[in-house]
Structure formats: C-alpha cells, structure tokens
C-alpha cells in the first residue's frame, strides 16, 4: 500500500524535528561541558596536596606562567589538607620537583593554581601527589588584615563604609573625574619630572622629612595633647553654628585693607632703617672684633675705677686751684702759641742733631762726675796747640786730623770707625 503525499510530508517533518532535537541536545551538552574542556579531548591528571586553598573552587584555572593550561577538576580533603586534582590540556610532562601555589586572580578572592612542571633531571611524577612541602597555600586579604589589632580593623571597616557611603550617588562626578583623568595624568607626569629633577633633590628632602619625623619620637603624649587642644579650639570657633566666625570674616576685608595701608606706610621707615643698618654694619663688625679686648680692659679697670673716687676727693682742692690758674693763664695762651711758632724754625734745624745734643749732656755729666774717691770730683782740661787751632781751622794739621763740622750722626760714627776721640778723623780725612 503506497503512502499518500500527505503522509510522506508528515514523516519528513518528524525526521527534521528529530534531527533538530539531536543537534540542540548536542549543543546543550557541549555548552554544559565547555568549561571542563572539549569532549573526548586528551588530558593529563595531576594531584597536589595544599595546606590552605581558601576559596579555590572546582573549574578554577590552572596556569603556567599565568597562561591557562587546564582546570581544577576536583577538591578533596585528606588528613586536614586539600587534595587538589587538576586536569591539564593535552599530554604534558610533570616531574617530581613540580611546585604548585594558590594565587589570586583579583582582589575579589577569585583563585587559580600556578603550576611549575619541574625539571626532567628529577624524573617523572607519574601518578604520585605533589607533596605539601612543594606547594604554597593561599594568602588572602582577610589573613593580611588579621595581623591588625581589633580596634584598627574596626576603624578600617568604618573608613571603607564611610568611603562607600560618600561615593554613593556620585556616579556622574566619578564619570567626570575619569573624563578629565588624561589631563590629570599629564599634570602628574610633569609633577613626577619635577620631583625627579636635581634641583628639587628629593632624596635630601626625604632625609630631612625622616629627621623631622624622628624628632616626634617620644613626644606622642605632647602631640596627643596638642591635637586635643586643637579640637577644643575648633569647637570654640564653631560655637553657635559658626555665627561669631562668620561675623569676624565679614569684617576681615575692611580690616585687611587697613592693614595693607598701614604696611604701605611702613615702607619709608623700613627703607631708612635699612640704610641705617647698612651704615652701622662696619661699626658693629669692628665692635665684635674688639669685644674680647674691650672685655679685658673693663675687667682690669675695675680695681682702678674703685680707687678713682678717693683720688678725685683728694684732687678736688688742687683742681679748684688750677681752675683759677688756668683762668689767669688764658691771656698768655696766644703769646705761647706765637712763641712755639717762632721756635719751629730753629727746632727744625736742631732736630737732626738731637742725638748729638743728648750725647753732649751725657758726656758733660761724665766730665764732672768722676773722681778718685766718693765726694771728690775733678775735671781735666788741656790745650791742643797746632796749626789748625791757631788758624781757626783754615789749615789742617797732619798730627790731629779733625772734622770741625760733622753731619748729623757722623761724629759718633767717626769715632767708632777710627778709634780717635770724637771730632777726629784719619790722616787726610778732613771734611
């Protein structure tokens, strides 16, 4: 019995529907197993014992040098440690010195396993487990925060909540900030160049800052007291909702204008003060240099000044008498001045012979002060008769050469060089 065209059409529709259902089923199977790898694909199984896997889960990545090479297929716990089973893509060689570590993908606690296959010198791992001594557990942010004391953790939590509350509702502001961030980054680059310049000398600045901070060591109580006093001061400023401060600030512009005028009026006095200080600088420098000598003089003058009042009392009658004497001698002052003026010329002529004049009186004293016994004095005079003495020096005498008119200072020198009495010269040496 032949099928009707309508029956054949219906059978073709059913066949097409079955094919579509099969294809959909295969697609769903592939989609559900896509994260575990392609079906029937060759894999390599590796197991590792890890102390702490934290939030590591099945199907998390297994990476080598941060490149995905497989996934975590199972996690079991044996003797208090996690036994992590990993399926690696393809046929891979894992050696006995292989190492595994649980790393963070992001700050949101998503994990992956970083696998180092080891070196061939140690031999293949085969179906053995990578021991816990060759694995590194997870270091979570929560563990990092656990080193902080409870009060610090509470304050950090409060800070994060406050920041979250402050950011809420400011998405547009954040968007605007991100929009201008390229310009900010350019400015940041300029700032970084300035910080790295030799003129700024950032290392020296940091050393100075370190020295400054070190000065605060041991002064925590004083700083705490200062902060509390500052808090009290600020509370006092904001009293009555800041109305007194507002009134003060409203008067500040006029006050500043008056202060500016007063400062301008000080320009001229300050300029004069600058000139005066410039003129005083050499004297101050000289005074500073003479201060040690002046101190010595003042120290040694104390005993002398202590005797001055007594001397002054004894000298007072004589000073009174001298007052009248000077008053009487005042008319003679012009005459004395004229006399000294007249004596200037002869004294100027005699000045070069000063040593000879002094020597004359010394020898005169010696001439009349010698004798054979104390209290007996005599002087011996003799006449030297010769052609020179008879002719008054017009003709010289070979026996007693003389220099009747020696130059200033020559008489003593002639005697010193000739060994003759003063005024005598060697033969033929008349001047």
LUMPA-81494 format. One record per residue (C-alpha): residue number from 1; residue in three letters; chain; x, y, z. Coordinates in nm, 2 decimals. Layout:
residues N
GULUM  lumse  drenvex  sevex      c1      c2      c3
GULUM    NUM      Ala      A       X       Y       Z
...
This chain:
residues 431
GULUM  lumse  drenvex  sevex      c1      c2      c3
GULUM      1      Unk      A    0.00    0.00    0.00
GULUM      2      Unk      A    0.16    0.33   -0.11
GULUM      3      Unk      A    0.18    0.62    0.13
GULUM      4      Unk      A    0.00    0.93    0.04
GULUM      5      Unk      A    0.18    1.25   -0.03
GULUM      6      Unk      A    0.05    1.40    0.29
GULUM      7      Unk      A    0.18    1.11    0.50
GULUM      8      Unk      A    0.53    1.14    0.34
GULUM      9      Unk      A    0.52    1.51    0.42
GULUM     10      Unk      A    0.44    1.44    0.78
GULUM     11      Unk      A    0.72    1.18    0.81
GULUM     12      Unk      A    0.98    1.43    0.67
GULUM     13      Unk      A    0.87    1.69    0.93
GULUM     14      Unk      A    0.91    1.44    1.21
GULUM     15      Unk      A    1.25    1.34    1.09
GULUM     16      Unk      A    1.36    1.71    1.06
GULUM     17      Unk      A    1.23    1.77    1.41
GULUM     18      Unk      A    1.43    1.47    1.55
GULUM     19      Unk      A    1.74    1.60    1.39
GULUM     20      Unk      A    1.69    1.94    1.53
GULUM     21      Unk      A    1.63    1.79    1.88
GULUM     22      Unk      A    1.95    1.59    1.85
GULUM     23      Unk      A    2.15    1.90    1.74
GULUM     24      Unk      A    2.00    2.11    2.03
GULUM     25      Unk      A    2.09    1.83    2.28
GULUM     26      Unk      A    2.45    1.81    2.15
GULUM     27      Unk      A    2.48    2.19    2.17
GULUM     28      Unk      A    2.35    2.19    2.53
GULUM     29      Unk      A    2.59    1.91    2.62
GULUM     30      Unk      A    2.88    2.10    2.47
GULUM     31      Unk      A    2.77    2.42    2.64
GULUM     32      Unk      A    2.74    2.25    2.98
GULUM     33      Unk      A    3.08    2.09    2.95
GULUM     34      Unk      A    3.27    2.37    2.78
GULUM     35      Unk      A    3.43    2.48    3.10
GULUM     36      Unk      A    3.56    2.13    3.15
GULUM     37      Unk      A    3.72    2.11    2.81
GULUM     38      Unk      A    3.62    1.96    2.48
GULUM     39      Unk      A    3.46    1.62    2.49
GULUM     40      Unk      A    3.69    1.33    2.43
GULUM     41      Unk      A    4.00    1.57    2.43
GULUM     42      Unk      A    4.32    1.42    2.57
GULUM     43      Unk      A    4.42    1.55    2.92
GULUM     44      Unk      A    4.68    1.50    3.19
GULUM     45      Unk      A    4.58    1.45    3.55
GULUM     46      Unk      A    4.80    1.59    3.83
GULUM     47      Unk      A    4.73    1.59    4.20
GULUM     48      Unk      A    4.87    1.83    4.47
GULUM     49      Unk      A    4.84    1.84    4.85
GULUM     50      Unk      A    4.79    2.21    4.96
GULUM     51      Unk      A    4.75    2.33    5.32
GULUM     52      Unk      A    4.51    2.62    5.26
GULUM     53      Unk      A    4.31    2.67    4.93
GULUM     54      Unk      A    4.08    2.93    5.08
GULUM     55      Unk      A    3.81    3.00    4.81
GULUM     56      Unk      A    3.97    2.79    4.53
GULUM     57      Unk      A    3.68    2.60    4.36
GULUM     58      Unk      A    3.63    2.33    4.10
GULUM     59      Unk      A    3.67    2.45    3.74
GULUM     60      Unk      A    3.91    2.73    3.85
GULUM     61      Unk      A    4.20    2.78    3.62
GULUM     62      Unk      A    4.54    2.60    3.63
GULUM     63      Unk      A    4.81    2.83    3.48
GULUM     64      Unk      A    5.17    2.81    3.39
GULUM     65      Unk      A    5.35    3.14    3.40
GULUM     66      Unk      A    4.99    3.29    3.41
GULUM     67      Unk      A    4.89    3.12    3.09
GULUM     68      Unk      A    4.59    2.88    3.12
GULUM     69      Unk      A    4.69    2.51    3.07
GULUM     70      Unk      A    4.40    2.34    3.25
GULUM     71      Unk      A    4.14    2.34    3.53
GULUM     72      Unk      A    4.07    2.22    3.88
GULUM     73      Unk      A    3.86    1.90    3.83
GULUM     74      Unk      A    3.81    1.80    4.20
GULUM     75      Unk      A    3.89    1.91    4.55
GULUM     76      Unk      A    3.91    1.65    4.84
GULUM     77      Unk      A    4.04    1.68    5.19
GULUM     78      Unk      A    4.28    1.42    5.33
GULUM     79      Unk      A    4.44    1.45    5.68
GULUM     80      Unk      A    4.35    1.81    5.71
GULUM     81      Unk      A    4.49    1.91    5.38
GULUM     82      Unk      A    4.32    1.98    5.04
GULUM     83      Unk      A    4.39    1.73    4.77
GULUM     84      Unk      A    4.35    1.93    4.45
GULUM     85      Unk      A    4.30    1.73    4.13
GULUM     86      Unk      A    4.40    1.92    3.81
GULUM     87      Unk      A    4.32    1.82    3.45
GULUM     88      Unk      A    4.58    1.97    3.21
GULUM     89      Unk      A    4.51    2.02    2.84
GULUM     90      Unk      A    4.69    1.78    2.62
GULUM     91      Unk      A    4.97    1.54    2.70
GULUM     92      Unk      A    5.21    1.72    2.95
GULUM     93      Unk      A    5.51    1.60    3.14
GULUM     94      Unk      A    5.51    1.67    3.51
GULUM     95      Unk      A    5.83    1.59    3.72
GULUM     96      Unk      A    5.90    1.51    4.08
GULUM     97      Unk      A    6.02    1.86    4.17
GULUM     98      Unk      A    5.70    2.02    4.04
GULUM     99      Unk      A    5.56    2.30    4.25
GULUM    100      Unk      A    5.20    2.44    4.29
GULUM    101      Unk      A    5.07    2.76    4.45
GULUM    102      Unk      A    4.73    2.91    4.50
GULUM    103      Unk      A    4.73    3.27    4.37
GULUM    104      Unk      A    4.47    3.54    4.35
GULUM    105      Unk      A    4.31    3.65    4.02
GULUM    106      Unk      A    4.18    3.97    4.17
GULUM    107      Unk      A    4.10    4.13    4.50
GULUM    108      Unk      A    3.76    3.97    4.49
GULUM    109      Unk      A    3.91    3.64    4.63
GULUM    110      Unk      A    3.89    3.45    4.29
GULUM    111      Unk      A    4.17    3.20    4.28
GULUM    112      Unk      A    4.38    2.99    4.04
GULUM    113      Unk      A    4.66    2.74    4.07
GULUM    114      Unk      A    5.00    2.84    3.94
GULUM    115      Unk      A    5.18    2.51    3.84
GULUM    116      Unk      A    5.55    2.47    3.77
GULUM    117      Unk      A    5.61    2.13    3.60
GULUM    118      Unk      A    5.96    2.10    3.74
GULUM    119      Unk      A    6.28    1.97    3.56
GULUM    120      Unk      A    6.34    1.64    3.38
GULUM    121      Unk      A    6.65    1.57    3.59
GULUM    122      Unk      A    6.44    1.46    3.88
GULUM    123      Unk      A    6.22    1.21    3.69
GULUM    124      Unk      A    5.85    1.19    3.60
GULUM    125      Unk      A    5.59    1.24    3.87
GULUM    126      Unk      A    5.35    0.99    3.71
GULUM    127      Unk      A    5.05    0.91    3.94
GULUM    128      Unk      A    5.21    1.05    4.26
GULUM    129      Unk      A    5.09    1.35    4.45
GULUM    130      Unk      A    5.29    1.68    4.47
GULUM    131      Unk      A    5.37    1.69    4.84
GULUM    132      Unk      A    5.26    1.99    5.07
GULUM    133      Unk      A    5.63    2.08    5.11
GULUM    134      Unk      A    5.63    2.17    4.74
GULUM    135      Unk      A    5.31    2.37    4.74
GULUM    136      Unk      A    5.21    2.72    4.87
GULUM    137      Unk      A    4.87    2.79    5.02
GULUM    138      Unk      A    4.65    3.09    4.96
GULUM    139      Unk      A    4.74    3.43    5.12
GULUM    140      Unk      A    4.40    3.60    5.15
GULUM    141      Unk      A    4.34    3.97    5.22
GULUM    142      Unk      A    4.15    3.87    5.53
GULUM    143      Unk      A    4.46    3.70    5.66
GULUM    144      Unk      A    4.66    4.01    5.59
GULUM    145      Unk      A    4.41    4.22    5.79
GULUM    146      Unk      A    4.42    3.97    6.07
GULUM    147      Unk      A    4.76    4.10    6.18
GULUM    148      Unk      A    4.59    4.43    6.28
GULUM    149      Unk      A    4.45    4.47    6.62
GULUM    150      Unk      A    4.07    4.47    6.67
GULUM    151      Unk      A    4.05    4.85    6.70
GULUM    152      Unk      A    4.24    4.91    6.39
GULUM    153      Unk      A    4.03    4.66    6.19
GULUM    154      Unk      A    3.72    4.82    6.32
GULUM    155      Unk      A    3.84    5.17    6.22
GULUM    156      Unk      A    3.94    5.03    5.87
GULUM    157      Unk      A    3.60    4.88    5.83
GULUM    158      Unk      A    3.44    5.21    5.93
GULUM    159      Unk      A    3.66    5.40    5.68
GULUM    160      Unk      A    3.56    5.17    5.40
GULUM    161      Unk      A    3.19    5.21    5.49
GULUM    162      Unk      A    3.23    5.59    5.50
GULUM    163      Unk      A    3.40    5.59    5.16
GULUM    164      Unk      A    3.13    5.37    5.01
GULUM    165      Unk      A    2.86    5.60    5.16
GULUM    166      Unk      A    3.04    5.91    5.02
GULUM    167      Unk      A    3.08    5.76    4.67
GULUM    168      Unk      A    2.72    5.65    4.66
GULUM    169      Unk      A    2.51    5.88    4.44
GULUM    170      Unk      A    2.82    6.05    4.28
GULUM    171      Unk      A    2.85    5.83    3.97
GULUM    172      Unk      A    2.83    6.13    3.75
GULUM    173      Unk      A    3.11    6.30    3.94
GULUM    174      Unk      A    3.32    5.99    3.91
GULUM    175      Unk      A    3.24    5.98    3.54
GULUM    176      Unk      A    3.35    6.35    3.51
GULUM    177      Unk      A    3.67    6.27    3.70
GULUM    178      Unk      A    3.75    5.98    3.47
GULUM    179      Unk      A    3.69    6.21    3.18
GULUM    180      Unk      A    3.95    6.46    3.29
GULUM    181      Unk      A    4.19    6.20    3.41
GULUM    182      Unk      A    4.41    6.21    3.10
GULUM    183      Unk      A    4.48    6.58    3.17
GULUM    184      Unk      A    4.54    6.49    3.53
GULUM    185      Unk      A    4.78    6.22    3.43
GULUM    186      Unk      A    4.97    6.46    3.21
GULUM    187      Unk      A    5.00    6.70    3.50
GULUM    188      Unk      A    5.11    6.41    3.72
GULUM    189      Unk      A    5.38    6.33    3.47
GULUM    190      Unk      A    5.50    6.69    3.49
GULUM    191      Unk      A    5.49    6.67    3.87
GULUM    192      Unk      A    5.69    6.35    3.85
GULUM    193      Unk      A    5.96    6.51    3.63
GULUM    194      Unk      A    5.99    6.80    3.88
GULUM    195      Unk      A    6.02    6.55    4.17
GULUM    196      Unk      A    6.30    6.37    3.98
GULUM    197      Unk      A    6.49    6.68    3.89
GULUM    198      Unk      A    6.83    6.75    4.05
GULUM    199      Unk      A    6.72    7.10    4.16
GULUM    200      Unk      A    6.45    6.95    4.39
GULUM    201      Unk      A    6.69    6.69    4.54
GULUM    202      Unk      A    6.40    6.46    4.65
GULUM    203      Unk      A    6.63    6.22    4.84
GULUM    204      Unk      A    6.77    6.51    5.06
GULUM    205      Unk      A    6.41    6.63    5.11
GULUM    206      Unk      A    6.30    6.28    5.22
GULUM    207      Unk      A    6.61    6.26    5.46
GULUM    208      Unk      A    6.51    6.59    5.61
GULUM    209      Unk      A    6.15    6.47    5.65
GULUM    210      Unk      A    6.28    6.15    5.81
GULUM    211      Unk      A    6.48    6.36    6.06
GULUM    212      Unk      A    6.18    6.57    6.12
GULUM    213      Unk      A    5.96    6.27    6.19
GULUM    214      Unk      A    6.23    6.12    6.42
GULUM    215      Unk      A    6.21    6.44    6.63
GULUM    216      Unk      A    5.85    6.33    6.72
GULUM    217      Unk      A    5.96    6.00    6.87
GULUM    218      Unk      A    5.90    6.00    7.24
GULUM    219      Unk      A    5.66    6.30    7.22
GULUM    220      Unk      A    5.34    6.12    7.14
GULUM    221      Unk      A    5.18    6.24    7.46
GULUM    222      Unk      A    5.26    6.61    7.38
GULUM    223      Unk      A    5.13    6.56    7.02
GULUM    224      Unk      A    4.81    6.40    7.16
GULUM    225      Unk      A    4.76    6.69    7.40
GULUM    226      Unk      A    4.81    6.94    7.11
GULUM    227      Unk      A    4.55    6.76    6.90
GULUM    228      Unk      A    4.30    6.77    7.18
GULUM    229      Unk      A    4.37    7.14    7.23
GULUM    230      Unk      A    4.32    7.20    6.86
GULUM    231      Unk      A    3.99    7.01    6.88
GULUM    232      Unk      A    3.88    7.23    7.17
GULUM    233      Unk      A    3.99    7.54    6.97
GULUM    234      Unk      A    3.80    7.43    6.66
GULUM    235      Unk      A    3.49    7.35    6.87
GULUM    236      Unk      A    3.51    7.70    7.01
GULUM    237      Unk      A    3.53    7.85    6.66
GULUM    238      Unk      A    3.22    7.66    6.55
GULUM    239      Unk      A    3.01    7.76    6.86
GULUM    240      Unk      A    2.66    7.90    6.78
GULUM    241      Unk      A    2.68    7.73    6.44
GULUM    242      Unk      A    2.98    7.94    6.34
GULUM    243      Unk      A    2.80    8.28    6.36
GULUM    244      Unk      A    3.08    8.46    6.55
GULUM    245      Unk      A    3.33    8.33    6.30
GULUM    246      Unk      A    3.10    8.44    6.01
GULUM    247      Unk      A    3.08    8.79    6.16
GULUM    248      Unk      A    3.45    8.81    6.20
GULUM    249      Unk      A    3.51    8.70    5.84
GULUM    250      Unk      A    3.26    8.96    5.72
GULUM    251      Unk      A    3.48    9.23    5.88
GULUM    252      Unk      A    3.80    9.08    5.75
GULUM    253      Unk      A    3.81    9.26    5.41
GULUM    254      Unk      A    3.79    9.61    5.56
GULUM    255      Unk      A    4.05    9.51    5.83
GULUM    256      Unk      A    4.28    9.37    5.57
GULUM    257      Unk      A    4.26    9.70    5.37
GULUM    258      Unk      A    4.35    9.90    5.67
GULUM    259      Unk      A    4.64    9.66    5.75
GULUM    260      Unk      A    4.76    9.70    5.39
GULUM    261      Unk      A    4.76   10.08    5.42
GULUM    262      Unk      A    4.95   10.05    5.75
GULUM    263      Unk      A    5.21    9.82    5.59
GULUM    264      Unk      A    5.25   10.06    5.29
GULUM    265      Unk      A    5.31   10.35    5.54
GULUM    266      Unk      A    5.59   10.14    5.69
GULUM    267      Unk      A    5.78   10.12    5.36
GULUM    268      Unk      A    5.96   10.46    5.40
GULUM    269      Unk      A    6.07   10.40    5.77
GULUM    270      Unk      A    6.18   10.05    5.68
GULUM    271      Unk      A    6.39   10.18    5.39
GULUM    272      Unk      A    6.55   10.43    5.62
GULUM    273      Unk      A    6.61   10.16    5.88
GULUM    274      Unk      A    6.78    9.95    5.60
GULUM    275      Unk      A    7.01   10.24    5.52
GULUM    276      Unk      A    7.09   10.29    5.89
GULUM    277      Unk      A    7.16    9.93    5.95
GULUM    278      Unk      A    7.39    9.92    5.64
GULUM    279      Unk      A    7.58   10.22    5.78
GULUM    280      Unk      A    7.60   10.05    6.12
GULUM    281      Unk      A    7.73    9.72    5.98
GULUM    282      Unk      A    8.10    9.81    5.97
GULUM    283      Unk      A    8.09    9.96    6.32
GULUM    284      Unk      A    7.91    9.65    6.45
GULUM    285      Unk      A    8.17    9.43    6.28
GULUM    286      Unk      A    8.46    9.63    6.44
GULUM    287      Unk      A    8.28    9.62    6.78
GULUM    288      Unk      A    8.25    9.25    6.75
GULUM    289      Unk      A    8.62    9.21    6.67
GULUM    290      Unk      A    8.72    9.44    6.96
GULUM    291      Unk      A    8.49    9.28    7.21
GULUM    292      Unk      A    8.75    9.04    7.36
GULUM    293      Unk      A    9.00    9.33    7.41
GULUM    294      Unk      A    8.72    9.55    7.55
GULUM    295      Unk      A    8.62    9.28    7.80
GULUM    296      Unk      A    8.98    9.25    7.92
GULUM    297      Unk      A    9.01    9.63    7.96
GULUM    298      Unk      A    8.68    9.65    8.15
GULUM    299      Unk      A    8.78    9.36    8.37
GULUM    300      Unk      A    9.12    9.51    8.46
GULUM    301      Unk      A    8.97    9.86    8.50
GULUM    302      Unk      A    8.75    9.75    8.80
GULUM    303      Unk      A    9.03    9.79    9.07
GULUM    304      Unk      A    9.15   10.12    8.92
GULUM    305      Unk      A    8.80   10.26    8.89
GULUM    306      Unk      A    8.75   10.16    9.26
GULUM    307      Unk      A    9.02   10.40    9.36
GULUM    308      Unk      A    8.90   10.69    9.14
GULUM    309      Unk      A    8.65   10.83    9.39
GULUM    310      Unk      A    8.93   10.86    9.66
GULUM    311      Unk      A    9.17   11.01    9.42
GULUM    312      Unk      A    8.90   11.25    9.30
GULUM    313      Unk      A    8.83   11.37    9.65
GULUM    314      Unk      A    9.20   11.44    9.72
GULUM    315      Unk      A    9.24   11.61    9.38
GULUM    316      Unk      A    8.93   11.83    9.42
GULUM    317      Unk      A    9.12   12.12    9.61
GULUM    318      Unk      A    9.40   12.12    9.35
GULUM    319      Unk      A    9.15   12.12    9.06
GULUM    320      Unk      A    8.98   12.42    9.22
GULUM    321      Unk      A    9.31   12.60    9.25
GULUM    322      Unk      A    9.40   12.50    8.89
GULUM    323      Unk      A    9.07   12.65    8.77
GULUM    324      Unk      A    9.18   13.00    8.88
GULUM    325      Unk      A    9.53   12.94    8.75
GULUM    326      Unk      A    9.41   12.85    8.40
GULUM    327      Unk      A    9.17   13.15    8.41
GULUM    328      Unk      A    9.47   13.37    8.48
GULUM    329      Unk      A    9.69   13.20    8.22
GULUM    330      Unk      A    9.43   13.22    7.95
GULUM    331      Unk      A    9.56   13.56    7.82
GULUM    332      Unk      A    9.91   13.41    7.78
GULUM    333      Unk      A    9.79   13.14    7.55
GULUM    334      Unk      A    9.81   13.35    7.23
GULUM    335      Unk      A   10.17   13.45    7.33
GULUM    336      Unk      A   10.27   13.09    7.40
GULUM    337      Unk      A   10.13   12.99    7.06
GULUM    338      Unk      A   10.33   13.26    6.89
GULUM    339      Unk      A   10.65   13.16    7.08
GULUM    340      Unk      A   10.61   12.80    6.97
GULUM    341      Unk      A   10.56   12.92    6.62
GULUM    342      Unk      A   10.88   13.11    6.63
GULUM    343      Unk      A   11.07   12.81    6.78
GULUM    344      Unk      A   10.96   12.59    6.50
GULUM    345      Unk      A   11.23   12.70    6.26
GULUM    346      Unk      A   11.54   12.67    6.50
GULUM    347      Unk      A   11.40   12.35    6.64
GULUM    348      Unk      A   11.36   12.22    6.29
GULUM    349      Unk      A   11.73   12.30    6.22
GULUM    350      Unk      A   11.85   12.14    6.55
GULUM    351      Unk      A   11.62   11.83    6.52
GULUM    352      Unk      A   11.87   11.63    6.31
GULUM    353      Unk      A   12.14   11.69    6.58
GULUM    354      Unk      A   11.91   11.56    6.86
GULUM    355      Unk      A   12.13   11.25    6.93
GULUM    356      Unk      A   12.45   11.47    6.95
GULUM    357      Unk      A   12.28   11.72    7.18
GULUM    358      Unk      A   12.17   11.44    7.41
GULUM    359      Unk      A   12.52   11.29    7.40
GULUM    360      Unk      A   12.67   11.63    7.49
GULUM    361      Unk      A   12.49   11.64    7.82
GULUM    362      Unk      A   12.56   11.28    7.89
GULUM    363      Unk      A   12.93   11.34    7.84
GULUM    364      Unk      A   12.92   11.66    8.03
GULUM    365      Unk      A   12.78   11.48    8.33
GULUM    366      Unk      A   13.05   11.22    8.30
GULUM    367      Unk      A   13.31   11.50    8.26
GULUM    368      Unk      A   13.23   11.65    8.61
GULUM    369      Unk      A   13.12   11.33    8.79
GULUM    370      Unk      A   13.44   11.13    8.80
GULUM    371      Unk      A   13.70   11.14    9.08
GULUM    372      Unk      A   13.95   10.93    9.28
GULUM    373      Unk      A   13.70   10.88    9.57
GULUM    374      Unk      A   13.34   10.94    9.66
GULUM    375      Unk      A   13.27   11.31    9.72
GULUM    376      Unk      A   13.58   11.42    9.53
GULUM    377      Unk      A   13.52   11.54    9.17
GULUM    378      Unk      A   13.76   11.70    8.92
GULUM    379      Unk      A   13.77   11.79    8.56
GULUM    380      Unk      A   14.08   11.80    8.34
GULUM    381      Unk      A   14.12   12.04    8.06
GULUM    382      Unk      A   14.42   12.06    7.82
GULUM    383      Unk      A   14.51   12.28    7.52
GULUM    384      Unk      A   14.58   12.13    7.19
GULUM    385      Unk      A   14.80   12.38    7.02
GULUM    386      Unk      A   14.86   12.33    6.65
GULUM    387      Unk      A   14.83   12.49    6.31
GULUM    388      Unk      A   14.46   12.41    6.29
GULUM    389      Unk      A   14.38   12.56    6.63
GULUM    390      Unk      A   14.59   12.87    6.57
GULUM    391      Unk      A   14.45   12.94    6.22
GULUM    392      Unk      A   14.10   12.86    6.33
GULUM    393      Unk      A   14.08   12.55    6.10
GULUM    394      Unk      A   14.19   12.73    5.78
GULUM    395      Unk      A   14.49   12.50    5.76
GULUM    396      Unk      A   14.48   12.14    5.87
GULUM    397      Unk      A   14.72   11.95    6.09
GULUM    398      Unk      A   14.86   11.62    5.99
GULUM    399      Unk      A   14.91   11.52    6.35
GULUM    400      Unk      A   14.55   11.56    6.46
GULUM    401      Unk      A   14.31   11.55    6.17
GULUM    402      Unk      A   13.97   11.69    6.26
GULUM    403      Unk      A   13.62   11.73    6.13
GULUM    404      Unk      A   13.50   12.06    6.27
GULUM    405      Unk      A   13.16   12.04    6.10
GULUM    406      Unk      A   13.04   11.68    6.10
GULUM    407      Unk      A   12.70   11.60    5.95
GULUM    408      Unk      A   12.42   11.48    6.18
GULUM    409      Unk      A   12.51   11.14    6.33
GULUM    410      Unk      A   12.87   11.14    6.19
GULUM    411      Unk      A   13.06   11.24    6.50
GULUM    412      Unk      A   12.99   10.92    6.69
GULUM    413      Unk      A   13.03   10.71    6.38
GULUM    414      Unk      A   13.37   10.87    6.30
GULUM    415      Unk      A   13.49   10.79    6.65
GULUM    416      Unk      A   13.36   10.43    6.62
GULUM    417      Unk      A   13.54   10.37    6.29
GULUM    418      Unk      A   13.87   10.55    6.36
GULUM    419      Unk      A   13.93   10.48    6.73
GULUM    420      Unk      A   14.01   10.85    6.78
GULUM    421      Unk      A   13.84   11.09    7.01
GULUM    422      Unk      A   13.51   11.25    6.89
GULUM    423      Unk      A   13.56   11.51    6.61
GULUM    424      Unk      A   13.89   11.35    6.49
GULUM    425      Unk      A   13.94   11.18    6.15
GULUM    426      Unk      A   14.21   10.97    6.00
GULUM    427      Unk      A   14.50   11.14    5.82
GULUM    428      Unk      A   14.39   11.32    5.51
GULUM    429      Unk      A   14.02   11.28    5.61
GULUM    430      Unk      A   13.92   11.64    5.67
GULUM    431      Unk      A   13.57   11.73    5.55
